């Protein structure tokens, strides 16, 4: 069930472009994250990605829904929207969140798990985009980022499936995961209503030929396609 009161507050902050209120909002909700892991079987996974139009406020949000674990494409949707919040490190959810919410309203498929190209609890305030959106939507979510935002780690072994701990202030906040042999790792962190082991296992099962999980790769392809087509037209 969508947390309507928190969602309304979140959208208001985004519209006002109030970065101080955004930080206060993250501090307020961090005790609700990551929540108790859901026990529901994962059947459908949705990857999300946003592409930005350089020099304008247009954003192109895309979702790719796949069956799990076979990863067959079930549904894909995209929207063109306007972002009102500036780019500020650590506040990505406020820049991308409204477009994602608009996009998800168009999906018809039930979603058991969301994959975000961004951080979950591996965030300075423990509330990256995967955690915030998972909380607001009340759905299990995982952050799978290409780069580290916070924390320290030792590099994992070079083989696929190798991992090492990402730690911050003495706590494990994620996993540095090798999804292909001899390629750069990704940074996996719990978003909402899921634990780290299931998060890592799910990301590995979603990585077939490439470093990035297939649902996120497909969403990224679609968001770039939307941007390209928009600029042609």
C-alpha positions as CSV (number, residue, x, y, z in Angstrom):
1,X,0.0,0.0,0.0
2,X,1.5,3.3,-1.0
3,X,2.2,5.6,1.9
4,X,0.1,8.5,0.8
5,X,1.0,11.0,3.5
6,X,4.7,10.5,3.1
7,X,4.4,10.5,-0.7
8,X,2.5,13.8,-0.6
9,X,5.2,15.3,1.6
10,X,7.9,14.0,-0.7
11,X,6.3,15.4,-3.9
12,X,5.8,18.7,-2.2
13,X,9.6,18.9,-1.4
14,X,10.4,18.0,-4.9
15,X,8.2,20.7,-6.3
16,X,9.5,23.4,-4.0
17,X,13.2,22.4,-4.7
18,X,13.8,22.5,-1.0
19,X,17.1,20.7,-0.4
20,X,17.1,21.4,3.3
21,X,13.7,19.9,3.7
22,X,14.8,16.9,1.5
23,X,17.7,16.1,3.9
24,X,15.3,16.5,6.9
25,X,12.9,14.1,5.2
26,X,15.6,11.5,4.7
27,X,16.6,11.9,8.4
28,X,12.9,11.5,9.4
29,X,12.3,8.3,7.4
30,X,15.6,6.5,8.0
31,X,14.3,4.6,11.0
32,X,11.6,3.1,8.8
33,X,14.3,1.7,6.4
34,X,14.9,-1.1,5.5
35,X,11.8,-2.5,7.1
36,X,11.1,-6.2,7.8
37,X,11.9,-8.4,4.8
38,X,8.8,-9.5,2.8
39,X,8.2,-13.3,2.6
40,X,6.4,-13.2,-0.8
41,X,7.9,-15.2,-3.6
42,X,9.5,-13.1,-6.3
43,X,7.8,-13.7,-9.6
44,X,8.1,-10.3,-11.4
45,X,11.0,-7.9,-11.2
46,X,11.0,-4.3,-12.5
47,X,14.1,-2.5,-13.5
48,X,14.0,1.3,-13.5
49,X,16.2,3.9,-15.2
50,X,16.1,7.6,-16.1
51,X,17.8,9.5,-18.9
52,X,18.3,13.2,-18.8
53,X,18.1,15.7,-21.7
54,X,21.2,17.8,-21.5
55,X,20.5,21.5,-21.2
56,X,16.8,21.1,-20.3
57,X,14.6,19.9,-17.4
58,X,13.2,17.0,-19.4
59,X,13.7,13.5,-18.1
60,X,12.9,10.1,-19.7
61,X,11.9,7.4,-17.3
62,X,11.6,3.8,-18.3
63,X,10.5,0.5,-16.6
64,X,11.2,-3.0,-17.7
65,X,9.2,-5.8,-16.1
66,X,10.6,-9.3,-16.2
67,X,9.5,-12.7,-15.0
68,X,11.9,-14.2,-12.4
69,X,14.2,-16.1,-12.6
70,X,13.9,-16.7,-16.3
71,X,13.9,-12.9,-17.1
72,X,11.4,-12.9,-19.9
73,X,10.1,-9.4,-20.7
74,X,6.5,-9.0,-19.5
75,X,6.0,-5.3,-19.9
76,X,7.9,-2.1,-20.8
77,X,6.8,1.5,-20.4
78,X,8.3,4.9,-20.6
79,X,7.3,8.5,-19.9
80,X,8.7,11.9,-20.7
81,X,8.5,14.2,-17.7
82,X,9.9,17.4,-16.2
83,X,12.3,17.4,-13.2
84,X,12.1,20.3,-10.9
85,X,14.7,19.3,-8.4
86,X,18.4,20.1,-9.1
87,X,21.2,17.5,-9.1
88,X,22.6,17.3,-5.6
89,X,24.7,14.2,-4.6
90,X,22.7,12.1,-2.0
91,X,19.4,13.6,-3.1
92,X,18.8,11.7,-6.3
93,X,15.4,10.4,-5.3
94,X,14.0,14.0,-5.2
95,X,15.2,14.6,-8.7
96,X,14.1,11.3,-10.3
97,X,11.3,10.1,-7.9
98,X,8.3,12.1,-9.3
99,X,9.0,10.8,-12.9
100,X,9.3,7.2,-11.5
101,X,6.0,7.5,-9.7
102,X,4.3,8.9,-12.8
103,X,5.7,6.0,-14.8
104,X,4.7,3.3,-12.3
105,X,1.1,4.5,-12.5
106,X,1.1,3.3,-16.1
107,X,2.3,-0.3,-15.4
108,X,-0.3,-3.0,-15.4
109,X,1.9,-5.9,-14.2
110,X,2.1,-6.7,-10.5
111,X,5.6,-6.1,-9.2
112,X,7.3,-8.1,-6.5
113,X,10.7,-6.4,-6.5
114,X,12.1,-3.2,-7.9
115,X,15.7,-2.8,-9.0
116,X,17.1,0.7,-9.0
117,X,20.3,2.1,-10.7
118,X,21.3,3.8,-7.5
119,X,21.9,3.3,-3.8
120,X,19.7,1.7,-1.1
121,X,21.0,2.1,2.5
122,X,24.6,2.6,1.2
123,X,24.0,6.3,1.5
124,X,25.2,9.0,3.9
125,X,21.8,9.1,5.6
126,X,20.8,5.5,4.9
127,X,18.1,6.6,2.5
128,X,19.2,6.3,-1.2
129,X,16.7,6.2,-4.0
130,X,16.1,2.5,-3.8
131,X,15.2,2.7,-0.1
132,X,13.2,5.9,-0.4
133,X,11.1,4.7,-3.3
134,X,10.7,1.3,-1.8
135,X,9.3,2.8,1.4
136,X,7.0,5.2,-0.4
137,X,5.6,2.5,-2.7
138,X,5.8,-0.1,0.2
139,X,7.5,-2.6,-2.1
140,X,10.7,-4.6,-1.8
141,X,13.6,-2.9,-3.6
142,X,17.3,-3.2,-4.2
143,X,19.9,-0.6,-5.0
144,X,22.5,-1.7,-7.7
145,X,24.9,1.2,-8.4
146,X,27.8,1.3,-10.7
147,X,29.9,3.5,-8.3
148,X,30.3,3.8,-4.5
149,X,28.6,6.7,-2.7
150,X,29.9,6.0,0.8
151,X,31.7,3.3,2.7
152,X,35.0,1.4,2.4
153,X,35.8,-2.1,1.0
154,X,38.4,-4.5,-0.2
155,X,38.0,-5.4,-3.8
156,X,36.4,-8.8,-4.4
157,X,38.1,-11.7,-6.3
158,X,38.0,-11.4,-10.1
159,X,35.5,-14.3,-10.7
160,X,31.8,-13.8,-11.2
161,X,29.9,-14.1,-7.9
162,X,32.8,-13.0,-5.8
163,X,31.9,-10.3,-3.3
164,X,33.2,-8.2,-0.4
165,X,31.6,-6.2,2.4
166,X,30.9,-2.5,2.0
167,X,31.1,-0.9,5.4
168,X,30.5,2.5,6.9
169,X,30.9,3.5,10.6
170,X,31.5,-0.1,11.6
171,X,28.3,-1.4,9.9
172,X,27.8,-3.5,6.8
173,X,25.8,-1.4,4.4
174,X,26.1,-3.4,1.2
175,X,28.1,-5.8,-1.0
176,X,30.7,-5.1,-3.6
177,X,29.7,-7.8,-6.2
178,X,31.5,-9.1,-9.3
179,X,28.8,-9.9,-11.8
180,X,31.1,-11.0,-14.5
181,X,34.7,-12.4,-14.6
182,X,37.3,-9.6,-14.7
183,X,35.0,-6.7,-14.9
184,X,34.3,-3.8,-12.4
185,X,32.0,-4.8,-9.6
186,X,28.7,-3.2,-8.8
187,X,27.6,-1.9,-5.4
188,X,24.5,-3.8,-4.1
189,X,22.6,-2.5,-1.1
190,X,19.3,-3.3,0.6
191,X,16.6,-0.9,-0.5
192,X,13.5,-1.8,1.4
193,X,11.8,-5.0,2.7
194,X,14.6,-7.3,1.7
195,X,17.9,-8.6,3.2
196,X,21.4,-8.3,1.7
197,X,21.8,-12.0,0.9
198,X,18.6,-12.1,-1.2
199,X,19.6,-8.8,-2.8
200,X,23.0,-10.2,-3.9
201,X,21.5,-13.5,-5.1
202,X,18.8,-11.7,-7.0
203,X,21.2,-9.3,-8.7
204,X,23.5,-12.3,-9.7
205,X,20.5,-14.1,-11.2
206,X,19.6,-11.0,-13.2
207,X,23.1,-10.7,-14.7
208,X,23.4,-13.0,-17.7
209,X,25.9,-11.7,-20.3
210,X,26.5,-8.2,-18.9
211,X,27.8,-6.5,-15.8
212,X,24.4,-4.7,-15.2
213,X,21.2,-6.7,-14.3
214,X,19.1,-7.3,-17.3
215,X,15.9,-5.4,-16.1
216,X,18.0,-2.3,-15.4
217,X,19.9,-2.7,-18.8
218,X,16.5,-2.9,-20.6
219,X,15.1,0.1,-18.8
220,X,18.3,2.1,-19.6
221,X,18.0,1.1,-23.3
222,X,14.4,2.2,-23.4
223,X,15.0,5.5,-21.5
224,X,17.8,6.4,-24.0
225,X,15.6,5.4,-26.9
226,X,12.9,7.8,-25.6
227,X,15.4,10.6,-25.4
228,X,16.8,10.0,-28.8
229,X,13.3,9.8,-30.4
230,X,12.2,13.0,-28.6
231,X,15.2,14.9,-29.8
232,X,14.6,13.8,-33.4
233,X,11.0,14.9,-33.3
